[in-house]
Amino acid sequence: MSQSLLLHIILLLRFNSYDHELVSRFRKEVIRALDKDSDGVVTQEDIQRLLQNIGKTQFISRSELQSVLGLESKIPVEAIRNLM
């Protein structure tokens, strides 16, 4: 459930702000925004920062994010890319 909620938020961003962009460009922009330090890993803080920047923090709780990210509170960038 939480994973689909995160995907829904990302898709809302695409349709609200990147509708005129190619899907591949949108994915690249989201990954760049999430993985600021280019370490190939997205943390809970990275996702929270993105959600705050797009004004969507109210749509997913920290506990829901933790369930998406697992015990380590991080996920490989490739998993986010595959989610989109």
KAWO-V142702 format. One line per field, one symbol per residue. psi: psi as a letter, one per 40 degrees, with the letter a starting at -180 (. if undefined). burial: + if it has 9 or more other ideal C-beta (glycine too) atoms within 8 Angstrom, else -. Layout:
psi->???
burial->???
//
This chain:
psi->dddddddddddddddddfdeiiddddddddddddgdefeehhiddddddddddeffdeehidddddddeadefiiiddddddd.
burial->-+--++++++-+++---+--+---+++-+++-+++-----++++-++++++----+---+---+++-+++---++-+--++-++
//
